[in-house]
Amino acid sequence: MNKIALLLLTSSIIMTTAGANEGSVAVKKFNVELADSSWNGSEVPDGQQCLKFGGKDPLTPRLKVSDIPLGTTEIVMEYSDRAYKPNDNGGHGKLGYKIKPETKNIIIPSVQGHTFDLPPTFFSVSVHRAADWDKAGAYLPPCSGGNKHPYYVTVKAVKKEGDDMTVLAQESVEMGTY
């Protein structure tokens, strides 16, 4: 088999994350669910939209994560707007949550929108990309002005060792439309 065919075969079997110093392993699925009854995955709850459109103390939804792969040291959440390409693929912010490598199940607490002041064990992977649209911060709550954009969160189980980061599992969950 020539090198190009082998490369194509390998890339169809192995999923990797984008960026420097990130490892390559087969990415599995694990279980992720919205853990707040007000977040039903169909519509963003009233008041949980961005401040620009009347949000009242907007927070990320709590997430129930189970069947976490052994060795995971961080859970990374990428918040996105599927209908607005500049804010898709984590454009509403990417947050990390540190866990112990033996953790199998966890409820990840909510994080306040429009702030860089994150609770302990949370960290910002990259801030939202719409600081010129609404207030800056690590997480931008849904902010389409009620135009029925679909919002979702991609959750990744990550093993981090030094500067090397390997995605062990990944799952996306619909947050709802706004």
Secondary structure per residue as TSV (DSSP state, phi and psi in degrees):
chain	resnum	aa	ss	phi	psi
A	1	M	-	360.0	132.7
A	2	N	-	-77.2	168.3
A	3	K	H	-62.8	-37.9
A	4	I	H	-67.2	-44.7
A	5	A	H	-63.0	-41.4
A	6	L	H	-63.7	-41.8
A	7	L	H	-62.7	-44.8
A	8	L	H	-63.3	-42.8
A	9	L	H	-63.1	-45.9
A	10	T	H	-61.9	-44.3
A	11	S	H	-68.9	-24.7
A	12	S	H	-79.0	-19.9
A	13	I	H	-94.7	-39.1
A	14	I	-	-105.2	126.1
A	15	M	-	-97.9	138.1
A	16	T	B	-126.6	162.6
A	17	T	-	-90.7	157.4
A	18	A	S	-84.4	144.2
A	19	G	S	123.8	165.2
A	20	A	T	-75.0	151.8
A	21	N	T	60.8	27.9
A	22	E	B	-109.5	138.3
A	23	G	-	-79.5	167.2
A	24	S	B	-119.4	117.6
A	25	V	-	-144.5	163.2
A	26	A	-	-64.7	128.0
A	27	V	-	-92.4	124.9
A	28	K	B	-99.4	168.8
A	29	K	-	-94.9	154.4
A	30	F	-	-139.9	179.2
A	31	N	E	-95.6	126.5
A	32	V	E	-134.3	130.5
A	33	E	E	-136.8	152.1
A	34	L	E	-68.8	133.5
A	35	A	-	-108.3	7.5
A	36	D	-	-109.2	130.1
A	37	S	T	-64.6	-27.0
A	38	S	T	-73.2	-23.6
A	39	W	-	-93.5	107.7
A	40	N	-	-105.6	-1.0
A	41	G	S	83.4	-7.5
A	42	S	S	-99.8	-52.6
A	43	E	B	-130.6	142.8
A	44	V	-	-66.9	131.0
A	45	P	-	-60.3	145.0
A	46	D	T	-56.0	134.4
A	47	G	T	91.5	-12.4
A	48	Q	-	-95.2	9.2
A	49	Q	S	-84.5	172.0
A	50	C	-	-62.9	160.9
A	51	L	G	-60.1	-35.6
A	52	K	G	-55.8	-31.5
A	53	F	G	-113.7	32.0
A	54	G	T	88.4	14.5
A	55	G	-	-58.8	142.9
A	56	K	S	-118.2	102.3
A	57	D	S	55.9	52.6
A	58	P	-	-67.2	138.2
A	59	L	B	-130.3	155.9
A	60	T	-	-67.4	152.8
A	61	P	-	-71.5	146.3
A	62	R	-	-66.4	148.2
A	63	L	E	-125.0	133.5
A	64	K	E	-97.7	117.4
A	65	V	E	-117.6	126.2
A	66	S	E	-135.3	164.5
A	67	D	S	60.0	40.4
A	68	I	-	-68.2	129.8
A	69	P	-	-60.5	140.7
A	70	L	T	-57.3	135.8
A	71	G	T	97.1	-6.8
A	72	T	-	-64.6	131.5
A	73	T	-	-111.9	-16.8
A	74	E	E	-146.6	147.3
A	75	I	E	-110.0	126.1
A	76	V	E	-110.2	130.2
A	77	M	E	-114.0	124.8
A	78	E	E	-112.9	112.6
A	79	Y	E	-93.3	133.5
A	80	S	E	-143.1	158.2
A	81	D	E	-117.3	106.5
A	82	R	T	-63.9	-28.7
A	83	A	T	-86.1	-16.2
A	84	Y	S	-120.9	97.8
A	85	K	G	-51.0	-39.8
A	86	P	G	-61.3	-23.1
A	87	N	G	-111.4	15.2
A	88	D	S	-83.8	173.0
A	89	N	S	51.9	50.6
A	90	G	S	87.5	11.5
A	91	G	T	-66.2	-16.7
A	92	H	T	-93.3	9.7
A	93	G	-	116.1	148.4
A	94	K	E	-124.1	119.6
A	95	L	E	-116.1	146.3
A	96	G	E	-114.9	153.6
A	97	Y	E	-136.7	119.1
A	98	K	E	-79.5	136.3
A	99	I	-	-134.6	166.2
A	100	K	-	-78.5	141.8
A	101	P	T	-58.2	-19.1
A	102	E	T	-94.3	2.4
A	103	T	-	-65.0	129.0
A	104	K	-	-104.8	-34.9
A	105	N	-	-140.8	144.9
A	106	I	E	-159.5	151.8
A	107	I	E	-105.7	119.5
A	108	I	E	-89.3	122.1
A	109	P	-	-66.9	166.5
A	110	S	-	-72.1	155.5
A	111	V	-	-125.8	138.2
A	112	Q	B	-65.0	137.3
A	113	G	S	-79.8	162.4
A	114	H	S	62.8	32.6
A	115	T	-	-147.7	156.7
A	116	F	S	-101.8	-5.0
A	117	D	-	-84.0	95.7
A	118	L	-	-98.2	149.8
A	119	P	-	-63.9	160.7
A	120	P	T	-55.8	148.7
A	121	T	T	77.5	-12.4
A	122	F	E	-93.9	153.8
A	123	F	E	-150.9	157.1
A	124	S	E	-90.5	124.6
A	125	V	E	-84.0	-47.8
A	126	S	E	-156.4	139.2
A	127	V	-	-76.1	163.9
A	128	H	-	-64.3	155.3
A	129	R	S	-98.0	21.6
A	130	A	-	-127.8	36.4
A	131	A	T	-61.3	-26.4
A	132	D	T	-81.6	-9.8
A	133	W	T	-95.0	-41.5
A	134	D	S	-145.2	-174.8
A	135	K	-	-61.2	137.7
A	136	A	-	-65.2	160.8
A	137	G	S	162.4	175.8
A	138	A	S	-72.0	-36.6
A	139	Y	-	-126.0	128.2
A	140	L	-	-102.4	115.5
A	141	P	-	-62.5	165.0
A	142	P	-	-48.3	133.5
A	143	C	-	-145.3	42.0
A	144	S	S	-91.8	-0.8
A	145	G	S	75.3	21.8
A	146	G	S	84.0	20.9
A	147	N	S	-87.7	19.4
A	148	K	-	61.3	37.9
A	149	H	-	-74.5	140.4
A	150	P	E	-86.9	125.3
A	151	Y	E	-107.8	144.1
A	152	Y	E	-149.7	164.7
A	153	V	E	-126.5	131.4
A	154	T	E	-99.8	125.1
A	155	V	E	-111.3	129.2
A	156	K	E	-123.5	133.6
A	157	A	E	-88.7	121.2
A	158	V	E	-122.5	138.1
A	159	K	E	-107.0	119.1
A	160	K	E	-115.4	127.0
A	161	E	E	-132.7	107.4
A	162	G	T	63.6	-126.1
A	163	D	T	-91.6	-2.9
A	164	D	E	-89.0	133.3
A	165	M	E	-131.5	126.2
A	166	T	E	-121.9	127.9
A	167	V	E	-83.7	119.7
A	168	L	E	-94.4	-31.8
A	169	A	E	-154.0	156.0
A	170	Q	E	-152.8	141.2
A	171	E	E	-153.7	143.1
A	172	S	E	-109.8	145.4
A	173	V	E	-131.9	132.6
A	174	E	E	-71.5	130.1
A	175	M	E	-90.1	-30.7
A	176	G	E	130.7	174.4
A	177	T	E	-99.9	152.4
A	178	Y	-	-145.0	360.0
